[in-house]
Amino acid sequence: MAEIFLFLFGEEYAKMIRNYVQDKGIGDVYFYGFYYKVQIKGNAIIPFIYMLSYAIELFPLKCKTFFRIIYLSAIFIAGNFAYLLAVVAFHCVVYFCNIKSYKMLYKRLFIGLVILFTIGGGIISYIDAVFEEKKDESNAMRIEQAILLLEDLSRNPITLLGGAGLGNTVDVTTHFRSYVGATYYELQVLYILNQLGLVSFLVFILVNILFVFKYMPDTKIKMVYAGYILYAVTNPYIIDTNQVVVIITLLSAQYQISNHLPSIWKK
């Protein structure tokens, strides 16, 4: 809706909206090539909902394709490359996961190659443009944060293995920003590693893997969660409210599947 509004009412309103969004600290809205990127807090759930619609009957059955197109458009408009990467990876796995014969495998490989040769050039151009855009400030900031957090973690053997402690901060100021008292990083997963240390972090990952296999036995549910982790781990969406919502939703979806509960939508 925001994208349609911005196209209808033009650049003047776009500047006002961008100033408002930035002042409130809830994201950013700006023109990019031929469309507006709408990067608002909460966007991280959009790819998850899109992928989840392939695991359970999430949308009205008669309008399922329409809603998926809307969500896919929103993923593109959000302007986050990790979202697109996760969705593409998810579809590739879904496409090849239920192959039951060599004939089906060859058929899908052929169709996949046709699609790749048809739109592969455009995809490569888009990826190249994204990396060109990010190679300066965005990636430089991520690299800087990774170096700061890992150096702080490895300052002695105790912190390396046991972590710097929950709530630890790296109180330095750099060219990009001040990290004094900061608990928010682009690579939030490294901040978690910094606090927990190698031992606790590895145990934490192992517990999560065991949790998924025990309480999310359905293959598609696991694929949706893997898709979420794929884009969340490179952004500050990991181990936050978004992930709590994702886990609760997936457990509810798994309960519906395991107990063969009927869809709420009439066929």
C-alpha positions as CSV (number, residue, x, y, z in Angstrom):
1,M,0.0,0.0,0.0
2,A,2.8,2.4,0.8
3,E,4.4,1.7,-2.6
4,I,1.2,2.5,-4.4
5,F,0.7,5.7,-2.4
6,L,4.2,6.9,-3.1
7,F,3.8,6.2,-6.9
8,L,0.5,8.1,-6.9
9,F,1.5,11.2,-4.9
10,G,5.1,11.6,-5.8
11,E,8.5,12.7,-4.4
12,E,7.2,15.4,-2.2
13,Y,5.2,13.0,0.0
14,A,8.1,10.5,-0.2
15,K,10.4,12.9,1.5
16,M,7.9,13.7,4.2
17,I,7.3,10.0,4.8
18,R,11.0,9.2,4.9
19,N,11.7,12.0,7.4
20,Y,8.9,10.8,9.6
21,V,10.0,7.1,9.4
22,Q,13.6,8.0,10.2
23,D,12.7,10.4,13.0
24,K,10.7,7.6,14.6
25,G,13.6,5.2,14.1
26,I,11.4,2.5,12.5
27,G,13.2,2.1,9.2
28,D,13.7,3.9,5.9
29,V,11.8,4.7,2.7
30,Y,13.6,5.9,-0.5
31,F,13.5,5.8,-4.3
32,Y,15.7,3.1,-5.9
33,G,15.9,3.0,-9.7
34,F,12.3,2.5,-10.6
35,Y,10.5,1.8,-7.3
36,Y,10.5,2.8,-3.7
37,K,12.3,0.6,-1.1
38,V,10.1,0.4,2.0
39,Q,12.3,-0.9,4.8
40,I,10.1,-0.8,7.9
41,K,10.5,-2.7,11.2
42,G,8.4,-5.8,10.9
43,N,9.3,-6.5,7.3
44,A,11.2,-9.5,8.5
45,I,8.0,-11.5,9.0
46,I,6.9,-11.0,5.4
47,P,9.2,-13.6,3.8
48,F,8.3,-16.0,6.6
49,I,4.6,-15.7,6.0
50,Y,5.1,-16.2,2.2
51,M,7.1,-19.4,2.8
52,L,4.7,-20.7,5.4
53,S,1.9,-20.5,2.9
54,Y,3.5,-23.4,1.1
55,A,3.4,-25.5,4.3
56,I,-0.1,-24.9,5.5
57,E,-3.4,-23.4,4.1
58,L,-2.6,-19.9,5.3
59,F,-4.5,-17.9,2.8
60,P,-8.1,-18.2,1.5
61,L,-8.0,-21.0,-1.0
62,K,-9.6,-19.1,-3.9
63,C,-7.2,-16.2,-3.5
64,K,-4.0,-18.1,-2.5
65,T,-2.1,-17.2,-5.6
66,F,-3.1,-13.5,-5.4
67,F,-1.9,-13.3,-1.8
68,R,1.3,-15.0,-2.6
69,I,1.9,-12.5,-5.4
70,I,1.2,-9.6,-3.0
71,Y,3.7,-11.0,-0.4
72,L,6.3,-11.7,-3.1
73,S,5.9,-8.1,-4.3
74,A,6.3,-6.8,-0.7
75,I,9.5,-8.9,-0.4
76,F,10.9,-7.3,-3.5
77,I,9.8,-3.8,-2.4
78,A,11.4,-4.3,1.0
79,G,14.7,-4.1,-0.8
80,N,16.5,-6.7,1.4
81,F,18.7,-9.0,-0.7
82,A,18.7,-11.7,2.0
83,Y,14.9,-12.0,1.8
84,L,15.1,-12.7,-1.9
85,L,18.0,-15.1,-1.4
86,A,16.0,-17.0,1.2
87,V,12.9,-17.2,-0.9
88,V,14.8,-18.4,-4.0
89,A,16.6,-21.1,-1.9
90,F,13.3,-22.1,-0.4
91,H,11.7,-22.6,-3.8
92,C,14.7,-24.5,-5.1
93,V,14.4,-27.0,-2.2
94,V,10.6,-27.3,-2.5
95,Y,11.0,-27.8,-6.3
96,F,13.4,-30.8,-5.9
97,C,12.4,-32.2,-2.5
98,N,9.5,-34.4,-3.5
99,I,11.0,-36.1,-6.6
100,K,9.8,-39.7,-6.7
101,S,11.5,-41.0,-9.9
102,Y,14.4,-40.4,-12.2
103,K,12.0,-39.3,-14.9
104,M,10.6,-36.6,-12.6
105,L,14.1,-35.6,-11.7
106,Y,15.2,-35.2,-15.3
107,K,12.1,-33.3,-16.1
108,R,12.5,-30.8,-13.3
109,L,16.2,-30.4,-14.1
110,F,15.3,-29.6,-17.6
111,I,12.7,-27.0,-16.6
112,G,15.1,-25.6,-14.0
113,L,17.8,-25.1,-16.6
114,V,15.3,-23.5,-19.0
115,I,14.2,-21.0,-16.3
116,L,17.9,-20.4,-15.4
117,F,18.9,-19.6,-19.0
118,T,15.8,-17.5,-19.5
119,I,16.1,-15.2,-16.5
120,G,19.6,-16.0,-15.3
121,G,21.1,-12.9,-16.9
122,G,18.7,-10.6,-15.2
123,I,19.3,-12.3,-11.9
124,I,23.1,-12.0,-12.2
125,S,22.7,-8.3,-13.2
126,Y,20.5,-7.7,-10.1
127,I,22.9,-9.5,-7.8
128,D,25.8,-7.5,-9.2
129,A,23.9,-4.3,-8.7
130,V,23.1,-5.2,-5.1
131,F,26.7,-6.0,-4.3
132,E,27.8,-2.8,-6.0
133,E,25.4,-0.9,-3.8
134,K,26.4,-2.6,-0.6
135,K,30.2,-2.9,-1.1
136,D,30.9,0.5,0.4
137,E,29.1,1.6,3.6
138,S,26.9,-1.4,4.3
139,N,29.4,-4.2,3.9
140,A,32.2,-2.0,5.4
141,M,30.0,-1.5,8.5
142,R,29.3,-5.3,8.8
143,I,33.1,-6.0,8.5
144,E,33.9,-3.4,11.1
145,Q,31.3,-4.8,13.5
146,A,32.5,-8.4,13.0
147,I,36.1,-7.3,13.7
148,L,35.2,-5.4,16.8
149,L,33.0,-8.1,18.3
150,L,35.4,-10.9,17.5
151,E,38.4,-9.0,18.9
152,D,36.5,-8.3,22.1
153,L,35.5,-11.9,22.3
154,S,39.1,-13.2,21.9
155,R,40.8,-10.8,24.2
156,N,41.6,-13.7,26.5
157,P,40.9,-17.5,26.7
158,I,38.2,-17.0,29.3
159,T,36.1,-14.6,27.2
160,L,36.7,-16.7,24.1
161,L,35.3,-19.9,25.6
162,G,32.8,-18.4,28.2
163,G,31.9,-15.2,26.6
164,A,32.0,-11.6,27.7
165,G,28.7,-11.9,29.6
166,L,25.1,-11.0,28.8
167,G,24.7,-7.3,28.1
168,N,28.4,-6.8,27.3
169,T,29.1,-3.7,25.2
170,V,32.0,-2.8,23.0
171,D,32.5,0.8,24.0
172,V,34.4,2.3,21.0
173,T,33.6,5.0,18.4
174,T,34.5,4.6,14.8
175,H,34.1,6.3,11.5
176,F,30.7,4.8,11.0
177,R,29.1,5.1,14.4
178,S,29.5,5.1,18.2
179,Y,29.2,1.6,19.8
180,V,29.2,3.0,23.3
181,G,26.4,1.1,25.1
182,A,25.3,-0.5,21.8
183,T,23.3,-3.8,21.9
184,Y,22.1,-3.6,18.3
185,Y,24.3,-4.8,15.4
186,E,23.8,-5.6,11.7
187,L,25.4,-9.0,12.4
188,Q,23.4,-9.7,15.6
189,V,24.5,-13.3,15.7
190,L,28.1,-12.3,16.3
191,Y,26.9,-10.1,19.2
192,I,25.2,-13.2,20.7
193,L,28.5,-15.1,20.2
194,N,30.4,-12.3,21.9
195,Q,28.1,-12.6,25.0
196,L,27.9,-16.4,25.2
197,G,31.4,-17.5,24.1
198,L,32.2,-20.5,21.9
199,V,31.1,-23.2,24.3
200,S,27.7,-21.8,25.2
201,F,27.1,-20.7,21.7
202,L,27.7,-24.1,20.2
203,V,25.5,-25.7,22.9
204,F,22.8,-23.1,22.1
205,I,22.9,-24.0,18.4
206,L,22.8,-27.8,19.2
207,V,19.8,-27.3,21.5
208,N,18.0,-25.4,18.7
209,I,18.7,-28.1,16.1
210,L,17.4,-30.8,18.5
211,F,14.4,-28.7,19.3
212,V,13.5,-28.3,15.6
213,F,13.8,-32.1,14.9
214,K,11.8,-33.0,17.9
215,Y,9.0,-30.5,17.8
216,M,8.9,-29.7,14.0
217,P,9.1,-33.1,12.3
218,D,7.2,-32.0,9.2
219,T,9.8,-31.4,6.4
220,K,8.1,-28.3,5.0
221,I,7.9,-26.7,8.5
222,K,11.7,-27.3,8.9
223,M,12.3,-25.8,5.5
224,V,10.3,-22.6,6.4
225,Y,12.3,-22.3,9.6
226,A,15.6,-22.8,7.7
227,G,14.5,-20.1,5.2
228,Y,13.9,-17.7,8.1
229,I,17.3,-18.5,9.7
230,L,19.0,-18.0,6.3
231,Y,17.9,-14.3,6.0
232,A,17.7,-13.6,9.8
233,V,21.3,-14.6,10.5
234,T,22.8,-11.9,8.2
235,N,20.5,-9.2,9.7
236,P,19.5,-8.1,13.2
237,Y,16.4,-10.4,13.3
238,I,17.9,-13.3,15.1
239,I,17.0,-14.1,18.7
240,D,14.5,-11.3,19.0
241,T,10.7,-10.8,19.0
242,N,10.5,-11.8,15.4
243,Q,12.1,-15.2,16.1
244,V,9.7,-15.8,19.1
245,V,6.8,-15.1,16.7
246,V,8.2,-17.4,14.1
247,I,8.7,-20.3,16.6
248,I,5.3,-20.0,18.1
249,T,3.7,-19.8,14.6
250,L,5.6,-22.9,13.4
251,L,4.7,-24.9,16.5
252,S,1.1,-24.0,15.9
253,A,1.4,-25.0,12.2
254,Q,3.0,-28.3,13.2
255,Y,0.2,-29.0,15.7
256,Q,-2.3,-28.4,12.9
257,I,-0.5,-30.8,10.6
258,S,0.2,-33.5,13.2
259,N,-3.4,-33.6,14.3
260,H,-4.8,-33.4,10.8
261,L,-6.9,-30.3,11.7
262,P,-9.0,-29.1,8.8
263,S,-8.3,-25.8,7.0
264,I,-10.3,-22.8,8.3
265,W,-10.9,-21.9,4.6
266,K,-13.8,-23.4,2.8
267,K,-12.9,-25.1,-0.5
